[in-house]
Amino acid sequence: MAPRVTVGQLLERLRGPLQLEEIEPGTGHDRAVGNAEVSGPGLVLAGYVKRFSAERLQVLGETEITYLSSLAAPERKQILELFFSFPIPAVFVTKNQRLPNGLREAASEAGVPVIRSKLKTAEFYRRIKPVLEMEFAPTVSLHGSLADVFGVGLFFTGKSGIGKSECVLDLVERGHRLVADDLVVASKRGNDVLIGRGHEMQRHYMEIRGVGLIDIKAIFGIRSVRQQKRIEVVVQLEEWDQNAVVDRTGLDIETATILDVELPKVTVFLNPGKNITVVAEVIAMNHLLRYSGVNAAEAFNERLLGKMKAAAANNIREYLQEDHE
């Protein structure tokens, strides 16, 4: 199986942002990057390799380079040979430091690319970690449409032809933003965040049945689209069924699970005349209210229960007043 990410792919993407310079151009571009972690070799440079995570990208900062430069030539050669005997994907040298004698030769012999960056070590870590996390994030392709409605990521799903694209098109016309139509690529960040984006080949294009493909950005302008958005609510579109059990209060919150992330789910039944666009806007605003601690269904339920308790207490008092035994 082909590696998920190679050193060459990372170089192509990060050469500018990380201010990278290859010491031996073209070396090791096909080497696989094992995971999203990046770290310094630490005690490996002192000969302790028992807990060395060699599959990670390795970073040599000022401390490591200064230490290697302080060693006598025979000892440094021995340490570098030990270091590069492991299947390291690539080695980055920060702060545009001069390489210690023997490092270039040892890396070249092992086929490991050495890449120098002008950035300080802390800044280098800050910039590369989000990129690696995104590359290795669990990902799934979803059938549906994703829109940014009042800052809330609504993912519309339902069977083919039910009107997902038309709903999002109407939302765009009302000033909201399209993220992706028909195919949404969802990636998990951290424990409970899902980021949705469109496939790079069809991004910001939409298929409207009977019309064909349309370019949303060209028609409505750059403000009508965005590259990615957190998925926060799943909106399930269903055909109207008079026998279906429909939640009338909102107390029983449905959920949908995507990549082990549990999201609130709202099922909307479609029938002639229903303004699904306005319903979608209300779903987004209601989510914002719940996020800020306001739950209309629970507030109404508490008010109703309070009224019932007060009425019950009043009935008891009236009964006792009429009891003359």
C-alpha positions as CSV (number, residue, x, y, z in Angstrom):
1,M,0.0,0.0,0.0
2,A,1.3,3.4,-0.9
3,P,2.3,5.6,2.1
4,R,-0.3,8.1,3.2
5,V,2.2,11.0,3.3
6,T,5.7,11.1,1.9
7,V,8.6,13.5,2.6
8,G,8.3,14.8,-0.9
9,Q,4.6,15.7,-0.5
10,L,5.4,17.5,2.8
11,L,8.2,19.4,1.1
12,E,6.0,20.5,-1.7
13,R,3.4,21.8,0.7
14,L,5.6,23.3,3.4
15,R,8.7,24.6,1.5
16,G,7.4,28.2,1.6
17,P,5.7,28.4,5.1
18,L,8.6,26.6,6.8
19,Q,11.4,28.3,4.7
20,L,12.9,25.0,3.9
21,E,16.2,24.2,2.1
22,E,17.2,20.7,1.1
23,I,20.8,19.9,1.8
24,E,20.9,17.1,-0.8
25,P,18.1,18.0,-3.2
26,G,15.9,15.1,-4.3
27,T,17.1,12.7,-1.6
28,G,14.5,10.6,0.2
29,H,11.4,12.2,-1.3
30,D,9.7,8.8,-1.4
31,R,10.3,8.0,2.3
32,A,7.0,7.5,4.2
33,V,6.1,9.7,7.2
34,G,4.9,7.3,9.8
35,N,2.6,9.5,11.9
36,A,1.7,13.1,12.9
37,E,4.3,13.3,15.6
38,V,7.5,15.4,15.3
39,S,10.2,15.5,18.0
40,G,13.8,15.9,18.8
41,P,16.1,12.8,19.2
42,G,16.9,13.6,22.8
43,L,19.0,11.0,24.6
44,V,19.5,9.1,21.3
45,L,22.4,11.5,20.6
46,A,23.9,10.3,23.9
47,G,23.6,6.6,22.9
48,Y,20.3,5.7,24.6
49,V,18.0,4.3,22.0
50,K,15.6,2.1,24.0
51,R,12.7,4.5,23.7
52,F,13.5,6.1,20.4
53,S,10.5,6.7,18.2
54,A,12.3,6.5,14.9
55,E,9.1,6.7,12.7
56,R,8.7,10.4,13.6
57,L,10.1,13.3,11.8
58,Q,13.2,14.4,13.7
59,V,14.2,18.0,14.6
60,L,17.7,19.2,15.5
61,G,17.5,22.5,17.3
62,E,20.3,24.6,18.6
63,T,20.9,22.4,21.6
64,E,21.3,19.2,19.5
65,I,23.5,20.9,16.9
66,T,25.7,22.5,19.6
67,Y,26.0,19.1,21.4
68,L,27.0,17.3,18.2
69,S,29.6,20.0,17.3
70,S,31.1,19.7,20.8
71,L,31.9,16.0,20.3
72,A,35.2,14.6,19.1
73,A,35.1,13.5,15.5
74,P,35.3,9.7,16.2
75,E,32.5,9.9,18.9
76,R,30.4,12.2,16.7
77,K,30.7,9.7,13.8
78,Q,29.7,6.8,16.0
79,I,26.6,8.7,17.3
80,L,25.5,9.8,13.8
81,E,25.9,6.3,12.4
82,L,23.7,5.0,15.3
83,F,21.2,7.7,14.7
84,F,20.8,7.2,11.0
85,S,20.7,3.4,11.3
86,F,17.0,3.8,12.3
87,P,14.3,4.3,9.6
88,I,14.0,8.0,10.1
89,P,11.7,9.7,7.5
90,A,13.6,13.0,7.5
91,V,15.7,15.3,9.7
92,F,15.0,19.1,10.0
93,V,17.7,21.5,11.2
94,T,16.2,24.8,12.5
95,K,17.6,28.4,12.8
96,N,19.5,27.9,9.6
97,Q,22.4,26.4,11.6
98,R,25.6,25.1,10.1
99,L,25.7,21.3,10.0
100,P,28.2,19.5,12.2
101,N,31.0,17.7,10.3
102,G,29.9,14.3,9.3
103,L,26.1,14.8,9.5
104,R,25.6,15.4,5.8
105,E,27.6,12.4,4.9
106,A,26.0,10.0,7.4
107,A,22.5,11.1,6.3
108,S,23.4,10.8,2.6
109,E,24.7,7.3,3.1
110,A,21.5,6.3,4.9
111,G,19.3,7.9,2.2
112,V,17.7,10.2,4.8
113,P,16.9,13.7,3.7
114,V,18.3,16.6,5.8
115,I,16.3,19.8,5.4
116,R,17.2,23.1,6.9
117,S,14.8,25.8,8.0
118,K,15.4,29.4,8.8
119,L,12.7,29.4,11.5
120,K,13.4,29.2,15.2
121,T,12.7,25.8,16.7
122,A,9.6,26.8,18.6
123,E,8.1,28.5,15.6
124,F,9.0,25.5,13.4
125,Y,7.0,23.2,15.7
126,R,4.1,25.6,15.9
127,R,3.8,25.7,12.1
128,I,4.4,22.0,11.2
129,K,2.2,20.3,13.8
130,P,-1.2,21.5,12.5
131,V,-0.3,20.4,9.0
132,L,0.7,16.9,10.2
133,E,-2.4,16.6,12.4
134,M,-4.5,17.4,9.4
135,E,-2.7,15.0,7.1
136,F,-3.1,12.1,9.6
137,A,-6.6,12.9,10.9
138,P,-9.2,10.2,10.5
139,T,-11.2,11.0,7.4
140,V,-14.5,9.9,5.9
141,S,-16.4,10.9,2.8
142,L,-20.1,11.8,3.4
143,H,-23.0,12.1,1.0
144,G,-24.7,15.5,1.6
145,S,-24.2,19.2,1.6
146,L,-22.4,21.4,4.1
147,A,-23.3,25.1,4.7
148,D,-22.3,27.8,7.1
149,V,-25.5,29.3,8.5
150,F,-25.1,32.1,11.0
151,G,-21.7,30.6,11.8
152,V,-23.1,27.1,12.5
153,G,-22.0,24.2,10.2
154,L,-25.2,22.5,9.1
155,F,-24.7,19.1,7.3
156,F,-27.7,18.3,5.2
157,T,-28.2,14.6,4.4
158,G,-30.9,12.5,3.0
159,K,-31.6,10.2,0.0
160,S,-30.6,11.3,-3.5
161,G,-32.9,13.9,-5.1
162,I,-34.7,15.0,-1.9
163,G,-33.5,18.6,-2.2
164,K,-30.3,19.0,-0.2
165,S,-28.6,21.1,-2.9
166,E,-31.7,23.2,-3.6
167,C,-31.9,24.0,0.2
168,V,-28.3,25.1,0.4
169,L,-28.6,27.1,-2.8
170,D,-31.5,29.0,-1.2
171,L,-29.4,29.6,1.9
172,V,-26.6,31.0,-0.2
173,E,-29.0,33.3,-1.9
174,R,-30.1,34.5,1.5
175,G,-26.5,35.4,2.4
176,H,-25.2,32.2,4.0
177,R,-22.1,30.3,2.7
178,L,-21.5,27.0,0.9
179,V,-18.8,24.7,2.0
180,A,-19.4,21.6,-0.1
181,D,-22.2,20.0,-2.1
182,D,-22.9,16.4,-2.7
183,L,-19.6,15.1,-1.3
184,V,-18.3,16.3,2.0
185,V,-14.8,15.2,3.3
186,A,-15.0,15.1,7.1
187,S,-11.8,15.0,9.2
188,K,-11.6,14.5,12.9
189,R,-9.5,16.9,14.9
190,G,-8.9,16.1,18.6
191,N,-11.6,14.2,20.3
192,D,-14.8,15.8,19.3
193,V,-14.3,18.2,16.4
194,L,-15.2,17.4,12.8
195,I,-14.0,19.6,10.0
196,G,-15.8,19.4,6.7
197,R,-14.6,20.5,3.3
198,G,-15.3,19.8,-0.3
199,H,-13.3,17.6,-2.7
200,E,-10.6,19.7,-4.4
201,M,-11.9,18.8,-7.8
202,Q,-15.5,19.9,-7.2
203,R,-15.1,22.5,-4.6
204,H,-17.8,25.3,-4.7
205,Y,-19.6,23.7,-7.7
206,M,-23.2,22.5,-7.2
207,E,-25.4,20.3,-9.2
208,I,-29.0,21.5,-9.6
209,R,-31.2,18.9,-11.3
210,G,-32.6,20.2,-14.5
211,V,-30.1,23.1,-14.6
212,G,-26.7,21.3,-14.3
213,L,-23.5,22.3,-12.7
214,I,-23.2,25.9,-11.4
215,D,-20.2,27.8,-10.0
216,I,-21.5,29.3,-6.7
217,K,-18.4,31.5,-6.2
218,A,-18.7,32.9,-9.8
219,I,-22.4,33.6,-9.5
220,F,-22.7,34.9,-5.9
221,G,-19.2,36.1,-5.2
222,I,-16.3,35.1,-2.9
223,R,-18.4,35.9,0.2
224,S,-20.8,33.0,-0.6
225,V,-18.3,30.2,-0.1
226,R,-15.7,29.1,2.4
227,Q,-13.0,26.4,2.3
228,Q,-13.9,24.4,5.4
229,K,-16.2,24.5,8.4
230,R,-16.8,22.6,11.6
231,I,-19.8,20.2,11.3
232,E,-22.0,21.0,14.3
233,V,-25.5,19.9,13.4
234,V,-26.8,17.1,11.2
235,V,-30.0,18.0,9.3
236,Q,-31.7,14.8,8.1
237,L,-34.2,15.6,5.3
238,E,-37.0,13.0,5.0
239,E,-40.2,12.8,2.8
240,W,-43.4,13.5,4.7
241,D,-44.9,10.5,6.3
242,Q,-48.1,11.0,8.3
243,N,-47.4,7.8,10.3
244,A,-43.9,8.9,11.3
245,V,-43.2,9.7,15.0
246,V,-42.2,13.3,15.0
247,D,-40.7,15.1,18.0
248,R,-43.0,18.1,18.8
249,T,-41.1,19.6,21.7
250,G,-37.4,19.1,21.2
251,L,-36.9,17.5,24.6
252,D,-35.7,14.2,23.0
253,I,-32.5,15.2,21.2
254,E,-31.5,12.9,18.4
255,T,-27.8,12.3,17.7
256,A,-25.7,11.1,14.8
257,T,-22.3,9.6,15.1
258,I,-19.5,10.4,12.6
259,L,-16.0,9.2,13.2
260,D,-17.0,8.5,16.8
261,V,-18.0,12.1,17.3
262,E,-21.6,12.5,18.5
263,L,-23.5,15.4,16.9
264,P,-27.0,16.7,17.5
265,K,-29.4,15.6,14.7
266,V,-32.6,17.3,13.5
267,T,-35.0,15.4,11.3
268,V,-37.0,17.6,9.0
269,F,-40.0,16.1,7.1
270,L,-40.7,17.8,3.8
271,N,-44.1,18.5,2.4
272,P,-45.4,20.9,-0.2
273,G,-45.2,24.5,1.0
274,K,-42.7,24.0,3.8
275,N,-40.0,26.7,3.8
276,I,-37.0,24.5,4.5
277,T,-34.6,27.4,4.3
278,V,-36.2,29.3,7.2
279,V,-36.4,26.1,9.1
280,A,-32.6,25.6,8.5
281,E,-31.9,29.1,9.8
282,V,-34.0,28.5,12.9
283,I,-32.1,25.2,13.5
284,A,-28.8,27.2,13.4
285,M,-30.0,29.9,15.7
286,N,-31.5,27.4,18.1
287,H,-28.1,25.6,18.2
288,L,-26.4,28.9,19.0
289,L,-28.9,29.5,21.9
290,R,-28.3,26.0,23.3
291,Y,-24.6,26.6,23.0
292,S,-25.0,29.7,25.1
293,G,-27.1,27.9,27.7
294,V,-30.6,28.7,26.6
295,N,-32.8,25.7,25.8
296,A,-36.3,26.7,24.8
297,A,-37.8,23.2,25.1
298,E,-36.4,22.7,28.6
299,A,-37.5,26.2,29.7
300,F,-41.0,25.7,28.4
301,N,-41.2,22.2,30.1
302,E,-40.1,23.7,33.4
303,R,-42.6,26.5,33.1
304,L,-45.4,23.9,32.4
305,L,-44.4,21.7,35.3
306,G,-44.3,24.7,37.6
307,K,-47.8,25.7,36.5
308,M,-49.1,22.1,37.0
309,K,-47.6,21.9,40.5
310,A,-49.1,25.3,41.4
311,A,-52.5,24.2,40.1
312,A,-52.3,20.9,42.0
313,A,-51.4,22.7,45.3
314,N,-54.3,25.1,44.8
315,N,-56.7,22.2,44.1
316,I,-55.7,20.5,47.4
317,R,-56.2,23.7,49.3
318,E,-59.7,24.2,47.8
319,Y,-60.6,20.6,48.6
320,L,-59.6,20.9,52.2
321,Q,-61.5,24.1,52.5
322,E,-64.7,22.4,51.3
323,D,-64.2,19.3,53.5
324,H,-66.4,19.9,56.7
325,E,-66.1,16.4,58.2
